């Protein structure tokens, strides 16, 4: 296939763009795109550019803190995206991998070969500057005080807003530091707006931020192929506070992607966030298909215990959460440690520069902390460049990033042209089909009585007025939402609460009988005197023990929440569909009568589409367990030497003395009741979060579905009203001009049909 088919597609789509430009000159109305015919042409033009550049758009979707940014950085080969302990990504960002940096280039110390460029549309930069001004009106010192207790990572931004120290946001930033600073600012502005602005920030962006960057990868030789990879970093589906602001932006990026890569957190396998991704992507799956859905389960370096899922269990769980049921689904699920991969890639890139570079830039220390958590400094001091290279390659192998890159990214790059061509041809064929229908209707209406056409257009205007009247009469869903939310809280959440309490009590009983007899506890902890707590020397050991002890209980609690969420979504979805069905009973007869009139009076047929509706989701609160600490002191015996008069001050005498040393030894305590309480509190908080979001979720979903239905109906009728109005004007032309127009439209229709046929043929090749 390759380049020949791509060349044919480029030539064909260029002809289609010329045809669409001619259609605009003829003032044909054919598209239901939100931005009209101009928007439709822009979509086709972007698809053409994707084919020309061999561009493969891969959206990356993940719940909060699944390690998505770290994974993307490991693919790019350096820390491009900012990352921190708190969730970072709130704004979709398109990352274009321009060219590979070769090892020979890395030896040039005078240049930073990883020099990304961030670009914003001018109108979008203006919107962000307006957002800064809007936030100044909402962020006061009292508000800031309460906000920073909950979101300390926003402290710098809040203080800069209060002090008016934020510089105007520009349209272009160059270099790693400038790009990361701008991305952090943009993401934090969006997050802050979701917290302090009552109605949020209605993002109406012309485009998302675009980062163009070189990349470096040890697997580049295997992964090279036609085209270039474009990664779309998206916010997590469980960013509930951002849903209203960014739904349209995220959906646009997903709809324009060729594949979707889902990053799941191994430590939260089976949680509700994984299932939410499936809900978010349902509209896209009808286009890309589940065969183009891939999953990466991250943080496998946390898999240390026999109680954890094995590789087969991880794959089964991921497939179940994402709805992957085909025979080859398991081959599209991969396990990686993005943190280990990024650390390894950075060391290898540094070693390509010089043997001393990994120590100088800190990459060796970062990897050593992962390899030797206890004595990494000693190990690093004794490590030769040869041993460092060997250990790094072993760490890279452990991360499994190579298998992912070769099996997924390389596969995609080798097929980039076919995927890009198919997507472009599909969109082009759809536009040509609509254009063909509109051209045929306008041509066949020439010669009709202008007054009849104008009257028909007025009738559709009356139909639109009637539909607008129906729309205005739609009662506020607040009462219905309140009633339904109350029913769901009383039934589903109460049932979930009872099931959760049972799980916690079983956990409490089991641990009270077996407490302290776990082999792992005997090796890493010990009973303290009197209070029955296990004492650990390090926080990591205590957390590891808690993780192992609560693993099954957390899985069961996640399952309880997932069942509750599924039942709630089913009820809410059914309620929204019922509201749309009621509106359709009033609206559809109006549309059907309009179609019948067109058929009876003008012999013009237009089919009424089956309007499809999306779905919305409820948010998730992650589970957090805490440990306690205590301070201890110890008594030691010391020897003292002194001269005495008994020995005539000539010789020293030695004696021992017991003293209490005031040093503190910090230990970490784990108690069975504390673990059970932690589980209970975490579970209750997640229930409260669902309860708090439920009313707004029901109201939003019903409003969204009804509004979407009316928008589609009105756009459909407006298009045909425009055709009638245009035809009425056509028939006021002189007879000769009408003949010329008919011939012109006939020729245009023939060209449209021919191109449509060629596009469909090439699509089938």
Number of C-alpha atoms within 10 A of each C-alpha: 9 12 12 9 16 20 15 14 24 21 12 20 24 15 14 24 17 12 18 23 15 13 19 14 9 14 13 20 22 25 23 17 14 12 11 14 21 14 14 19 22 13 17 24 18 13 25 26 14 24 26 17 16 25 25 25 26 23 24 26 24 26 27 23 20 23 22 29 24 26 25 21 22 26 27 24 25 21 20 24 24 18 18 10 7 12 20 22 26 24 26 23 24 22 25 23 20 16 13 18 17 16 17 9 13 20 15 11 10 7 10 12 18 20 16 25 19 24 18 20 17 13 14 20 20 15 16 20 16 13 17 20 14 14 19 15 12 14 20 13 12 8 12 18 14 11 18 14 11 9 13 13 16 19 15 12 17 25 15 13 18 17 10 12 10 15 9 12 20 17 15 18 20 15 16 21 13 15 22 20 13 18 22 19 18 20 18 21 22 22 22 22 23 22 15 17 14 9 11 19 21 15 18 13 17 12 16 19 22 19 26 18 21 18 24 23 23 17 15 18 11 15 19 16 17 17 21 22 22 21 23 27 24 24 25 28 27 23 21 16 16 23 20 16 20 23 15 15 18 22 16 14 20 26 17 17 22 22 25 25 20 23 29 29 23 24 19 19 19 23 26 25 27 24 21 24 22 18 18 22 20 14 17 20 18 9 15 19 12 19 15 15 20 23 27 27 23 24 21 21 17 13 14 11 13 8 11 17 17 12 13 9 11 21 22 17 16 27 19 14 20 20 15 21 13 10 8 10 20 18 12 19 23 23 24 25 25 29 21 27 27 27 26 28 27 25 25 26 23 23 23 17 18 14 16 13 17 23 17 11 13 14 21 26 20 20 27 24 15 15 16 13 11 11 11 18 14 11 15 17 10 11 15 13 15 11 11 21 18 12 17 24 17 12 20 23 16 16 25 18 25 20 16 20 20 18 16 20 21 21 16 26 22 18 18 27 28 21 22 27 26 22 23 25 27 17 14 26 22 13 23 22 15 14 23 19 15 20 23 17 21 23 19 16 23 21 16 16 14 21 13 14 25 18 15 21 23 15 15 24 15 13 19 21 13 15 21 14 11 14 16 10 9 13 10 12 17 16 12 16 22 16 14 20 24 16 12 21 22 11 13 18 23 14 15 23 19 11 15 25 17 13 20 23 14 14 21 18 14 12 20 13 9 10 17 19 10 12 9 15 18 12 8 16 22 16 17 12 8 6 8 15 20 23 22 23 15 14 16 12 17 23 17 15 21 18 18 16 18 19 15 15 18 24 15 18 25 22 17 22 25 19 15 23 23 14 15 24 19 12 16 25 19 13 18 24 17 13 17 20 15 12 18 17 10 13 21 15 11 18 21 13 13 19 19 16 17 19 13 11 12 16 13 17 15 15 7 13 9 6 9 10 14 14 17 19 23 23 22 24 18 15 16 10 16 11 15 13 13 11 10 10 11 11 11 9 11 10 9 11 11 10 13 12 8 9 10 9 11 10 12 12 13 9 9 10 9 10 11 10 11 10 11 11 12 15 17 21 23 22 20 22 15 17 22 22 16 19 24 18 15 19 26 17 16 18 22 15 15 22 19 15 18 24 21 15 22 29 21 17 22 27 20 16 21 21 15 16 19 19 13 16 20 16 17 16 19 18 17 22 22 17 22 25 18 20 24 25 15 22 19 16 14 10 12 9 13 17 14 12 18 19 13 14 20 16 12 19 19 15 16 21 16 11 20 23 14 16 23 14 11 17 18 9 8
